[in-house]
């Protein structure tokens, strides 16, 4: 998913923590991405169950999220990353 939305590191950490909610999002095996930060920089992140890494990143054209798993609830994932869930 691509997104023009800007985030804080705390927002991304909170979203990654929520990926543990299997009933809501499906079985998440991995997630990664790069998004614009509200402070003008960029944020990179990597997630595997039980472990998330969020760090400052290099500039990119647009924000991107990639989620890999089984029985994914894509609509809920999109809502989460667009701040609607």
PyMOL commands that set and color helices and strands:
alter all, ss='L'
color gray80, all
select helices_A, chain A and resi 9-18+22-25+74-81
alter helices_A, ss='H'
color red, helices_A
select strands_A, chain A and resi 2-3+6-7+27-37+42-48+51-57+63-70
alter strands_A, ss='S'
color yellow, strands_A
deselect
rebuild
show_as cartoon
